[in-house]
């Protein structure tokens, strides 16, 4: 029998996994990936606008991102936003498109990024443990309110822990995959 507490926890675990995947996508691994630019916002007519709404972003080669603005007048603004971001890549502007050449990562940079990946993975695990705590609290409230018996509470706590363990295992796998991708030369 499915329990609403576990269903809600699993839904939140899933959201944490998606969030972690987005976070990992924005960590560059020495190859071009349009999601590197997801967090960049361009000041466009006075309003911060996500870059992917102002231009099409393509990957013509393994280590090149090509940004084609829909409005050619915004090219300088896009270039400025990229320069001001934490990407660390200088844009090449030819008047109609912007090219970003993703540099190959040095061994030192790879190790530094791998540490960042571990840190992001740890933060995701903390989020998972917080979700578990919330679910456990909810179960205890139900038991206190006599909605479930003490035995049902024990079973529910076991199920919540099992779901938590599976979510943490998934995060560990995602982290290991991203580290492997980063450390590959």
Backbone as a printed PyTorch tensor [residue, N CA C, xyz], in Angstrom:
tensor([[[  0.8470,  -1.1830,   0.0000],
         [  0.0000,   0.0000,   0.0000],
         [  0.8960,   1.2510,   0.0000]],

        [[  0.6650,   2.1090,  -0.9490],
         [  1.4600,   3.3440,  -1.0530],
         [  1.0130,   4.3210,   0.0280]],

        [[  1.9730,   4.9770,   0.6030],
         [  1.6730,   5.9420,   1.6540],
         [  1.9110,   7.3490,   1.1090]],

        [[  1.0030,   8.2950,   1.3950],
         [  1.1740,   9.6590,   0.8680],
         [  2.4650,  10.3380,   1.3460]],

        [[  2.9050,   9.9860,   2.5680],
         [  4.1430,  10.5860,   3.0910],
         [  5.3290,  10.1480,   2.2300]],

        [[  5.3790,   8.8470,   1.9290],
         [  6.4830,   8.3110,   1.1200],
         [  6.3830,   8.8330,  -0.3140]],

        [[  5.1510,   8.9010,  -0.8360],
         [  4.9780,   9.4260,  -2.1980],
         [  5.4940,  10.8600,  -2.2990]],

        [[  5.1480,  11.6740,  -1.2880],
         [  5.5860,  13.0700,  -1.2820],
         [  7.1130,  13.1490,  -1.1700]],

        [[  7.6880,  12.3120,  -0.2860],
         [  9.1480,  12.2960,  -0.1210],
         [  9.8240,  11.8820,  -1.4330]],

        [[  9.2900,  10.8420,  -2.0780],
         [  9.8810,  10.3870,  -3.3480],
         [  9.8080,  11.4710,  -4.4120]],

        [[  8.7020,  12.2110,  -4.4170],
         [  8.5510,  13.3100,  -5.3730],
         [  9.6270,  14.3780,  -5.1210]],

        [[  9.8510,  14.6830,  -3.8350],
         [ 10.8640,  15.6820,  -3.4930],
         [ 12.2730,  15.1620,  -3.7800]],

        [[ 12.4900,  13.8430,  -3.5720],
         [ 13.7930,  13.2490,  -3.9120],
         [ 14.0470,  13.4210,  -5.4030]],

        [[ 13.0100,  13.1700,  -6.1950],
         [ 13.1140,  13.2850,  -7.6590],
         [ 13.4760,  14.7210,  -8.0560]],

        [[ 12.8500,  15.6960,  -7.3950],
         [ 13.1570,  17.1000,  -7.6720],
         [ 14.6110,  17.4000,  -7.3370]],

        [[ 15.1150,  16.8230,  -6.2430],
         [ 16.5170,  17.0220,  -5.8710],
         [ 17.4400,  16.4390,  -6.9350]],

        [[ 17.0770,  15.2850,  -7.4680],
         [ 17.8930,  14.6600,  -8.5180],
         [ 17.9360,  15.5390,  -9.7640]],

        [[ 16.7770,  16.0920, -10.1450],
         [ 16.7310,  16.9680, -11.3270],
         [ 17.5620,  18.2240, -11.0960]],

        [[ 17.4530,  18.7750,  -9.8960],
         [ 18.2150,  19.9710,  -9.5540],
         [ 19.7180,  19.6880,  -9.6260]],

        [[ 20.1210,  18.5300,  -9.1070],
         [ 21.5380,  18.1420,  -9.1380],
         [ 22.0070,  17.9680, -10.5810]],

        [[ 21.1720,  17.3570, -11.4040],
         [ 21.5400,  17.1570, -12.8130],
         [ 21.7470,  18.5060, -13.5040]],

        [[ 20.8660,  19.4860, -13.2140],
         [ 21.0240,  20.8230, -13.8040],
         [ 22.3190,  21.4590, -13.3250]],

        [[ 22.5900,  21.3070, -12.0360],
         [ 23.8080,  21.8780, -11.4500],
         [ 25.0510,  21.2670, -12.1110]],

        [[ 25.0400,  19.9460, -12.2770],
         [ 26.1760,  19.2650, -12.8990],
         [ 26.3410,  19.6760, -14.3620]],

        [[ 25.2240,  19.9120, -15.0410],
         [ 25.2930,  20.2940, -16.4520],
         [ 26.0030,  21.6270, -16.6240]],

        [[ 25.9170,  22.4830, -15.6080],
         [ 26.5420,  23.7980, -15.7400],
         [ 28.0250,  23.7810, -15.3610]],

        [[ 28.5320,  22.6220, -14.9380],
         [ 29.9660,  22.5080, -14.6400],
         [ 30.6400,  22.0060, -15.9180]],

        [[ 31.5290,  22.8170, -16.4590],
         [ 32.0920,  22.4670, -17.7600],
         [ 33.0960,  21.3260, -17.6540]],

        [[ 33.0570,  20.4520, -18.6300],
         [ 33.9180,  19.2680, -18.6050],
         [ 34.8860,  19.2620, -19.7860]],

        [[ 35.2120,  20.4310, -20.3160],
         [ 36.1750,  20.4910, -21.4120],
         [ 35.5550,  20.2500, -22.7680]],

        [[ 34.2520,  20.0390, -22.8090],
         [ 33.5880,  19.9080, -24.1050],
         [ 32.3760,  20.8270, -24.1290]],

        [[ 32.0040,  21.2440, -25.3110],
         [ 30.9160,  22.2140, -25.4570],
         [ 29.5840,  21.5850, -25.0630]],

        [[ 28.7990,  22.3480, -24.3250],
         [ 27.4850,  21.9070, -23.8960],
         [ 26.6570,  23.1800, -23.6900]],

        [[ 25.5500,  23.2920, -24.3920],
         [ 24.7490,  24.5140, -24.3420],
         [ 24.2840,  24.8400, -22.9190]],

        [[ 24.1530,  23.8350, -22.0570],
         [ 23.6730,  24.1040, -20.6980],
         [ 24.6930,  24.8740, -19.8620]],

        [[ 25.9180,  25.0230, -20.3660],
         [ 26.9090,  25.8550, -19.6780],
         [ 26.4080,  27.2950, -19.5690]],

        [[ 25.5730,  27.6900, -20.5240],
         [ 25.1200,  29.0820, -20.5870],
         [ 23.7560,  29.2950, -19.9210]],

        [[ 23.2130,  28.2420, -19.3050],
         [ 21.8720,  28.3400, -18.7130],
         [ 21.7460,  29.4120, -17.6400]],

        [[ 22.8130,  29.6330, -16.8770],
         [ 22.7150,  30.5920, -15.7670],
         [ 23.0430,  32.0230, -16.1880]],

        [[ 23.3980,  32.2280, -17.4460],
         [ 23.7900,  33.5750, -17.8800],
         [ 22.5550,  34.4040, -18.2260]],

        [[ 22.4940,  35.5710, -17.6070],
         [ 21.3990,  36.5000, -17.8760],
         [ 21.9840,  37.7430, -18.5400]],

        [[ 21.3070,  38.2120, -19.5720],
         [ 21.7590,  39.3660, -20.3490],
         [ 20.8470,  40.5440, -20.0290]],

        [[ 21.4480,  41.7030, -19.8190],
         [ 20.6760,  42.9310, -19.6020],
         [ 20.1450,  43.3370, -20.9730]],

        [[ 18.8530,  43.1050, -21.2210],
         [ 18.2600,  43.3490, -22.5380],
         [ 17.0970,  44.3250, -22.3760]],

        [[ 17.2370,  45.5170, -22.9290],
         [ 16.2510,  46.5890, -22.7740],
         [ 15.9060,  46.8020, -21.2990]],

        [[ 16.9360,  46.8080, -20.4540],
         [ 16.7610,  47.1110, -19.0440],
         [ 16.3040,  45.9510, -18.1710]],

        [[ 16.0390,  44.7980, -18.7670],
         [ 15.5630,  43.6670, -17.9660],
         [ 16.5300,  42.4800, -18.0920]],

        [[ 16.8820,  41.8300, -16.9790],
         [ 17.7340,  40.6410, -17.0740],
         [ 16.9590,  39.5080, -17.7560]],

        [[ 17.5040,  39.0140, -18.8450],
         [ 16.8390,  37.9960, -19.6540],
         [ 17.7800,  36.8100, -19.8370]],

        [[ 17.2920,  35.5710, -19.6480],
         [ 18.1550,  34.4080, -19.8750],
         [ 18.6910,  34.3950, -21.3130]],

        [[ 19.9670,  34.0820, -21.4510],
         [ 20.6160,  34.0870, -22.7630],
         [ 19.8890,  33.1920, -23.7530]],

        [[ 19.4340,  32.0240, -23.3030],
         [ 18.7930,  31.0920, -24.2420],
         [ 17.4510,  31.6080, -24.7750]],

        [[ 16.9480,  32.7530, -24.2370],
         [ 15.7380,  33.3710, -24.7920],
         [ 16.0730,  34.4530, -25.8170]],

        [[ 17.3560,  34.8410, -25.8750],
         [ 17.7740,  35.9010, -26.7940],
         [ 18.5170,  35.3740, -28.0130]],

        [[ 18.9300,  34.1050, -27.9580],
         [ 19.7590,  33.5770, -29.0380],
         [ 19.6140,  32.0680, -29.1240]],

        [[ 19.9170,  31.5510, -30.3170],
         [ 19.9770,  30.0860, -30.4250],
         [ 21.4160,  29.6860, -30.1390]],

        [[ 21.5700,  28.5910, -29.4180],
         [ 22.8970,  28.1290, -29.0170],
         [ 23.1090,  26.7530, -29.6340]],

        [[ 24.1510,  26.6460, -30.4710],
         [ 24.4360,  25.3740, -31.1270],
         [ 25.8640,  24.9320, -30.8300]],

        [[ 26.1420,  23.6680, -31.1030],
         [ 27.4680,  23.0930, -30.8810],
         [ 27.9750,  22.5690, -32.2280]],

        [[ 28.6360,  23.4480, -33.0230],
         [ 29.1010,  23.0100, -34.3440],
         [ 30.3010,  22.0540, -34.2740]],

        [[ 31.1000,  22.1670, -33.2280],
         [ 32.2490,  21.2800, -33.0400],
         [ 32.2830,  20.8500, -31.5780]],

        [[ 33.1010,  19.8620, -31.2670],
         [ 33.1450,  19.3010, -29.9130],
         [ 33.4500,  20.3380, -28.8380]],

        [[ 34.2840,  21.3340, -29.1670],
         [ 34.6590,  22.3000, -28.1280],
         [ 34.2830,  23.7310, -28.4940]],

        [[ 33.2490,  23.8950, -29.3090],
         [ 32.8280,  25.2390, -29.7190],
         [ 31.3200,  25.4020, -29.5120]],

        [[ 30.9490,  26.5060, -28.8740],
         [ 29.5390,  26.8930, -28.7650],
         [ 29.3190,  28.0840, -29.6940]],

        [[ 28.2410,  28.0400, -30.4680],
         [ 27.9220,  29.1210, -31.3940],
         [ 26.6170,  29.7640, -30.9280]],

        [[ 26.7020,  31.0620, -30.6200],
         [ 25.5340,  31.7990, -30.1350],
         [ 25.0790,  32.7390, -31.2420]],

        [[ 23.8630,  32.4950, -31.7500],
         [ 23.3080,  33.3260, -32.8190],
         [ 22.1410,  34.1380, -32.2620]],

        [[ 22.3750,  35.4350, -31.9740],
         [ 21.3020,  36.2630, -31.3970],
         [ 20.1480,  36.4460, -32.3850]],

        [[ 18.9240,  36.4370, -31.8570],
         [ 17.7530,  36.6770, -32.7050],
         [ 17.7390,  38.1490, -33.1270]],

        [[ 18.2010,  39.0200, -32.2390],
         [ 18.2870,  40.4480, -32.5210],
         [ 19.7750,  40.8070, -32.5480]],

        [[ 20.2820,  41.1280, -33.7410],
         [ 21.7220,  41.4010, -33.8870],
         [ 22.1810,  42.5710, -33.0150]],

        [[ 21.2590,  43.4460, -32.6280],
         [ 21.6030,  44.5860, -31.7820],
         [ 21.9650,  44.1880, -30.3590]],

        [[ 21.6110,  42.9680, -29.9890],
         [ 21.8780,  42.5340, -28.6100],
         [ 23.2300,  41.8400, -28.4670]],

        [[ 23.9810,  41.7510, -29.5660],
         [ 25.2380,  40.9890, -29.5430],
         [ 26.2380,  41.5360, -28.5230]],

        [[ 26.3420,  42.8640, -28.4090],
         [ 27.2720,  43.4730, -27.4410],
         [ 26.8430,  43.1590, -26.0060]],

        [[ 25.5140,  43.2030, -25.7540],
         [ 24.9970,  42.9010, -24.4230],
         [ 25.2820,  41.4470, -24.0530]],

        [[ 25.1090,  40.5470, -25.0140],
         [ 25.3730,  39.1200, -24.7760],
         [ 26.8490,  38.9170, -24.4710]],

        [[ 27.6950,  39.5770, -25.2700],
         [ 29.1410,  39.4600, -25.0750],
         [ 29.5330,  39.9560, -23.6720]],

        [[ 28.9610,  41.0750, -23.2570],
         [ 29.2610,  41.6390, -21.9430],
         [ 28.8370,  40.6660, -20.8410]],

        [[ 27.6360,  40.0870, -20.9870],
         [ 27.1250,  39.1570, -19.9700],
         [ 28.0290,  37.9310, -19.8430]],

        [[ 28.5390,  37.4380, -20.9660],
         [ 29.4390,  36.2780, -20.9290],
         [ 30.7480,  36.6590, -20.2410]],

        [[ 31.2770,  37.8380, -20.5820],
         [ 32.5200,  38.2950, -19.9510],
         [ 32.3640,  38.4800, -18.4430]],

        [[ 31.1930,  38.9430, -18.0010],
         [ 30.9660,  39.1980, -16.5800],
         [ 30.6060,  37.9350, -15.8030]],

        [[ 30.3090,  36.8550, -16.5230],
         [ 29.9190,  35.6060, -15.8460],
         [ 31.1470,  34.9070, -15.2730]],

        [[ 30.8840,  33.8030, -14.5540],
         [ 31.9770,  33.0350, -13.9650],
         [ 32.4880,  31.9250, -14.8940]],

        [[ 32.1370,  32.0160, -16.1790],
         [ 32.5450,  30.9850, -17.1360],
         [ 34.0550,  30.9400, -17.3660]],

        [[ 34.6600,  32.1120, -17.4400],
         [ 36.0950,  32.1600, -17.6810],
         [ 36.4570,  31.8630, -19.1270]],

        [[ 35.5440,  32.1230, -20.0450],
         [ 35.8000,  31.9020, -21.4760],
         [ 35.5560,  33.2200, -22.1940]],

        [[ 36.5250,  33.6280, -23.0190],
         [ 36.3640,  34.8750, -23.7610],
         [ 35.5760,  34.6420, -25.0460]],

        [[ 34.5040,  35.4090, -25.2460],
         [ 33.7130,  35.2670, -26.4630],
         [ 34.4020,  35.9130, -27.6650]],

        [[ 34.2580,  35.2810, -28.8330],
         [ 34.7650,  35.8540, -30.0850],
         [ 33.5560,  36.3020, -30.8950]],

        [[ 33.4590,  37.5980, -31.1490],
         [ 32.3060,  38.1850, -31.8150],
         [ 32.6970,  38.5750, -33.2400]],

        [[ 31.9620,  38.0510, -34.2360],
         [ 32.2760,  38.4340, -35.6150],
         [ 31.2190,  39.3670, -36.1990]],

        [[ 30.4030,  39.9750, -35.3470],
         [ 29.3950,  40.9270, -35.8140],
         [ 28.0070,  40.3200, -35.9330]],

        [[ 27.9070,  39.0160, -36.2290],
         [ 26.5780,  38.4110, -36.3390],
         [ 26.4070,  37.2190, -35.4000]],

        [[ 27.5060,  36.5510, -35.0370],
         [ 27.4340,  35.4370, -34.0880],
         [ 28.5790,  35.5480, -33.0740]],

        [[ 28.4280,  34.8490, -31.9770],
         [ 29.4850,  34.8010, -30.9690],
         [ 29.9510,  33.3530, -30.8530]],

        [[ 31.2530,  33.1660, -30.9000],
         [ 31.8270,  31.8310, -30.7350],
         [ 32.4920,  31.7480, -29.3690]],

        [[ 32.2320,  30.6510, -28.6790],
         [ 32.9110,  30.3750, -27.4170],
         [ 33.7130,  29.0910, -27.6150]],

        [[ 35.0290,  29.2050, -27.5440],
         [ 35.8650,  28.0220, -27.6650],
         [ 36.1680,  27.5440, -26.2490]],

        [[ 35.7020,  26.3420, -25.9560],
         [ 35.8850,  25.7740, -24.6220],
         [ 37.3160,  25.2390, -24.5420]],

        [[ 38.1420,  25.8040, -23.6620],
         [ 39.5220,  25.3280, -23.5760],
         [ 39.5870,  23.9320, -22.9680]],

        [[ 40.6100,  23.1700, -23.3680],
         [ 40.8160,  21.8600, -22.7570],
         [ 41.1710,  22.0960, -21.2850]],

        [[ 40.7140,  21.2180, -20.4380],
         [ 40.9630,  21.3930, -19.0130],
         [ 42.3430,  20.8570, -18.6370]],

        [[ 43.0250,  21.5810, -17.7860],
         [ 44.3100,  21.0980, -17.2780],
         [ 44.0130,  20.0930, -16.1580]],

        [[ 44.9990,  19.3100, -15.8100],
         [ 44.8420,  18.3130, -14.7490],
         [ 44.4010,  18.9870, -13.4460]],

        [[ 45.0290,  20.1390, -13.1510],
         [ 44.7160,  20.8700, -11.9260],
         [ 43.2560,  21.3420, -11.9310]],

        [[ 42.8150,  21.8760, -13.0750],
         [ 41.4370,  22.3550, -13.1950],
         [ 40.4610,  21.1950, -13.0490]],

        [[ 40.8000,  20.0580, -13.6570],
         [ 39.9330,  18.8730, -13.5540],
         [ 39.7470,  18.4710, -12.0940]],

        [[ 40.8640,  18.4570, -11.3550],
         [ 40.7790,  18.0510,  -9.9480],
         [ 39.9680,  19.0560,  -9.1370]],

        [[ 40.1430,  20.3380,  -9.4540],
         [ 39.3940,  21.3890,  -8.7690],
         [ 37.8960,  21.2380,  -9.0490]],

        [[ 37.5540,  20.9890, -10.3150],
         [ 36.1450,  20.8060, -10.6840],
         [ 35.5760,  19.5380, -10.0380]],

        [[ 36.3920,  18.4980,  -9.9320],
         [ 35.9450,  17.2550,  -9.2890],
         [ 35.6080,  17.5240,  -7.8170]],

        [[ 36.4070,  18.3880,  -7.1640],
         [ 36.1050,  18.7600,  -5.7710],
         [ 34.7650,  19.4900,  -5.7060]],

        [[ 34.5500,  20.3960,  -6.6710],
         [ 33.2740,  21.1250,  -6.7140],
         [ 32.1060,  20.1550,  -6.8820]],

        [[ 32.3080,  19.1550,  -7.7530],
         [ 31.2610,  18.1590,  -7.9980],
         [ 30.9380,  17.4250,  -6.6970]],

        [[ 31.9750,  17.0510,  -5.9570],
         [ 31.7590,  16.3630,  -4.6670],
         [ 30.9660,  17.2540,  -3.7130]],

        [[ 31.3270,  18.5580,  -3.6750],
         [ 30.6540,  19.4980,  -2.7860],
         [ 29.1690,  19.6240,  -3.1660]],

        [[ 28.9040,  19.7430,  -4.4630],
         [ 27.5230,  19.8620,  -4.9350],
         [ 26.7560,  18.5720,  -4.5970]],

        [[ 27.4150,  17.4300,  -4.7700],
         [ 26.7980,  16.1460,  -4.4270],
         [ 26.4760,  16.0620,  -2.9390]],

        [[ 27.4000,  16.5290,  -2.0990],
         [ 27.1660,  16.5280,  -0.6430],
         [ 25.9750,  17.4110,  -0.2880]],

        [[ 25.8820,  18.5800,  -0.9280],
         [ 24.7440,  19.4740,  -0.6620],
         [ 23.4250,  18.8070,  -1.0490]],

        [[ 23.4500,  18.0490,  -2.1460],
         [ 22.2380,  17.3380,  -2.5790],
         [ 21.8670,  16.2740,  -1.5420]],

        [[ 22.8780,  15.6000,  -0.9730],
         [ 22.6060,  14.5860,   0.0540],
         [ 22.0060,  15.2450,   1.3080]],

        [[ 22.4810,  16.4330,   1.6370],
         [ 21.9270,  17.1580,   2.7920],
         [ 20.4500,  17.4480,   2.5380]],

        [[ 20.1430,  17.8580,   1.2960],
         [ 18.7460,  18.1320,   0.9440],
         [ 17.9050,  16.8590,   1.1010]],

        [[ 18.4650,  15.7190,   0.6810],
         [ 17.7550,  14.4360,   0.7920],
         [ 17.4970,  14.1130,   2.2700]],

        [[ 18.5150,  14.3190,   3.1130],
         [ 18.3420,  14.0190,   4.5440],
         [ 17.2990,  14.9520,   5.1760]],

        [[ 17.2400,  16.1940,   4.7080],
         [ 16.2070,  17.1140,   5.2060],
         [ 14.8140,  16.6400,   4.8220]],

        [[ 14.6980,  16.1140,   3.6020],
         [ 13.4050,  15.5860,   3.1390],
         [ 13.0260,  14.3840,   4.0150]],

        [[ 14.0250,  13.5240,   4.3160],
         [ 13.7650,  12.3590,   5.1780],
         [ 13.2670,  12.8280,   6.5450]],

        [[ 13.9510,  13.8300,   7.1170],
         [ 13.5550,  14.3360,   8.4380],
         [ 12.1090,  14.8290,   8.4010]],

        [[ 11.7570,  15.5790,   7.3560],
         [ 10.3840,  16.0890,   7.2320],
         [  9.3780,  14.9370,   7.1700]],

        [[  9.7180,  13.8990,   6.4030],
         [  8.8180,  12.7490,   6.2610],
         [  8.6760,  12.0180,   7.5940]],

        [[  9.7870,  11.8430,   8.3070],
         [  9.7450,  11.1790,   9.6290],
         [  8.8860,  11.9930,  10.6050]],

        [[  9.0630,  13.3080,  10.6060],
         [  8.2700,  14.1770,  11.4820],
         [  6.7790,  14.0330,  11.1740]],

        [[  6.4710,  14.0060,   9.8870],
         [  5.0780,  13.8660,   9.4470],
         [  4.4950,  12.5350,   9.9500]],

        [[  5.2810,  11.4680,   9.8370],
         [  4.8300,  10.1440,  10.2910],
         [  4.5980,  10.1550,  11.8120]],

        [[  5.5070,  10.7870,  12.5460],
         [  5.3680,  10.8390,  14.0150],
         [  4.1350,  11.6540,  14.4110]],

        [[  3.8550,  12.7210,  13.6530],
         [  2.6530,  13.5240,  13.9270],
         [  1.4000,  12.6650,  13.7480]],

        [[  1.4050,  11.8470,  12.6720],
         [  0.2470,  10.9860,  12.4230],
         [  0.0620,   9.9870,  13.5690]],

        [[  1.1820,   9.4670,  14.0830],
         [  1.1020,   8.4960,  15.1760],
         [  0.5910,   9.1870,  16.4430]],

        [[  1.0880,  10.4070,  16.6930],
         [  0.6460,  11.1710,  17.8730],
         [ -0.8480,  11.4800,  17.8030]],

        [[ -1.3120,  11.7660,  16.5860],
         [ -2.7260,  12.0890,  16.3900],
         [ -3.5830,  10.8250,  16.3040]],

        [[ -2.9560,   9.6700,  16.5680],
         [ -3.6370,   8.3630,  16.5530],
         [ -4.2070,   8.0090,  15.1770]],

        [[ -3.6160,   8.5700,  14.1010],
         [ -4.0560,   8.2290,  12.7410],
         [ -3.4320,   6.9100,  12.3040]],

        [[ -2.2520,   6.6000,  12.8800],
         [ -1.6100,   5.3170,  12.6040],
         [ -1.1270,   4.7260,  13.9300]],

        [[ -0.9280,   3.4050,  13.9490],
         [ -0.4660,   2.7470,  15.1820],
         [  1.0480,   2.8600,  15.2790]],

        [[  1.5750,   2.4670,  16.4460],
         [  3.0250,   2.5040,  16.6600],
         [  3.7320,   1.5360,  15.7070]],

        [[  3.1150,   0.3830,  15.4790],
         [  3.7010,  -0.6020,  14.5490],
         [  3.7320,  -0.0470,  13.1230]],

        [[  2.6350,   0.6010,  12.7300],
         [  2.5970,   1.2010,  11.3900],
         [  3.6640,   2.2870,  11.2650]],

        [[  3.9070,   3.0210,  12.3580],
         [  4.9440,   4.0540,  12.3660],
         [  6.3160,   3.4310,  12.1010]],

        [[  6.6010,   2.3070,  12.7900],
         [  7.8950,   1.6290,  12.6090],
         [  8.0720,   1.1900,  11.1570]],

        [[  7.0330,   0.6150,  10.5680],
         [  7.0900,   0.1610,   9.1680],
         [  7.2920,   1.3650,   8.2490]],

        [[  6.5560,   2.4380,   8.5290],
         [  6.6430,   3.6550,   7.7270],
         [  8.0520,   4.2490,   7.8080]],

        [[  8.6260,   4.2910,   9.0240],
         [  9.9840,   4.8160,   9.1770],
         [ 10.9860,   3.9800,   8.3780]],

        [[ 10.7950,   2.6540,   8.3910],
         [ 11.6860,   1.7690,   7.6070],
         [ 11.5670,   2.0720,   6.1240]],

        [[ 10.3190,   2.2490,   5.6630],
         [ 10.0840,   2.5440,   4.2400],
         [ 10.6810,   3.8930,   3.8490]],

        [[ 10.5360,   4.8840,   4.7310],
         [ 11.1070,   6.2110,   4.4650],
         [ 12.6300,   6.0980,   4.3640]],

        [[ 13.2340,   5.3350,   5.2840],
         [ 14.6900,   5.1650,   5.2620],
         [ 15.1270,   4.4510,   3.9860]],

        [[ 14.3650,   3.4550,   3.5600],
         [ 14.7040,   2.7170,   2.3320],
         [ 14.6540,   3.6550,   1.1190]],

        [[ 13.6230,   4.4970,   1.0710],
         [ 13.4970,   5.4560,  -0.0340],
         [ 14.6530,   6.4590,   0.0050]],

        [[ 15.0210,   6.8820,   1.2200],
         [ 16.1380,   7.8200,   1.3910],
         [ 17.4380,   7.1870,   0.9150]],

        [[ 17.6690,   5.9380,   1.3240],
         [ 18.8940,   5.2310,   0.9200],
         [ 18.9860,   5.1360,  -0.6010]],

        [[ 17.8600,   4.8490,  -1.2510],
         [ 17.8480,   4.7470,  -2.7160],
         [ 18.1700,   6.1090,  -3.3420]],

        [[ 17.6100,   7.1790,  -2.7720],
         [ 17.8580,   8.5260,  -3.3150],
         [ 19.3200,   8.9110,  -3.1490]],

        [[ 19.9090,   8.6000,  -1.9970],
         [ 21.3150,   8.9210,  -1.7430],
         [ 22.2100,   8.1100,  -2.6840]],

        [[ 21.8500,   6.8540,  -2.8900],
         [ 22.6250,   5.9910,  -3.7960],
         [ 22.6100,   6.5840,  -5.2160]],

        [[ 21.4460,   7.0870,  -5.6260],
         [ 21.3200,   7.7010,  -6.9590],
         [ 22.2160,   8.9410,  -7.0640]],

        [[ 22.2440,   9.7420,  -6.0040],
         [ 23.0930,  10.9400,  -5.9950],
         [ 24.5600,  10.5430,  -6.0660]],

        [[ 24.9410,   9.5120,  -5.3000],
         [ 26.3270,   9.0250,  -5.3460],
         [ 26.7010,   8.5950,  -6.7630]],

        [[ 25.7700,   7.9210,  -7.4430],
         [ 26.0120,   7.4570,  -8.8130],
         [ 26.1740,   8.6470,  -9.7640]],

        [[ 25.2910,   9.6300,  -9.6290],
         [ 25.3680,  10.8250, -10.4780],
         [ 26.6950,  11.5480, -10.2600]],

        [[ 27.1020,  11.6700,  -8.9920],
         [ 28.3500,  12.3480,  -8.6460],
         [ 29.5390,  11.5970,  -9.2280]],

        [[ 29.5350,  10.2770,  -9.0710],
         [ 30.6330,   9.4510,  -9.5970],
         [ 30.7230,   9.5780, -11.1170]],

        [[ 29.5750,   9.5910, -11.7930],
         [ 29.5730,   9.7190, -13.2600],
         [ 30.1500,  11.0620, -13.6940]],

        [[ 29.7710,  12.1420, -13.0040],
         [ 30.2540,  13.4760, -13.3670],
         [ 31.7470,  13.5740, -13.0910]],

        [[ 32.2070,  13.0130, -11.9640],
         [ 33.6400,  13.0210, -11.6660],
         [ 34.4150,  12.2770, -12.7360]],

        [[ 33.8890,  11.1260, -13.1350],
         [ 34.5510,  10.3140, -14.1660],
         [ 34.6480,  11.1090, -15.4710]],

        [[ 33.5450,  11.7880, -15.8090],
         [ 33.5220,  12.6040, -17.0300],
         [ 34.5740,  13.7060, -16.9630]],

        [[ 34.7170,  14.3190, -15.7840],
         [ 35.6780,  15.4020, -15.6190],
         [ 37.1320,  14.9120, -15.6670]],

        [[ 37.3740,  13.7750, -15.0860],
         [ 38.7450,  13.3020, -14.9840],
         [ 39.2370,  12.5500, -16.2220]],

        [[ 38.3050,  12.2740, -17.1630],
         [ 38.7040,  11.6650, -18.4360],
         [ 39.4870,  12.6820, -19.2470]],

        [[ 40.5630,  12.2160, -19.8690],
         [ 41.3650,  13.1560, -20.6780],
         [ 41.0940,  12.9100, -22.1450]]])
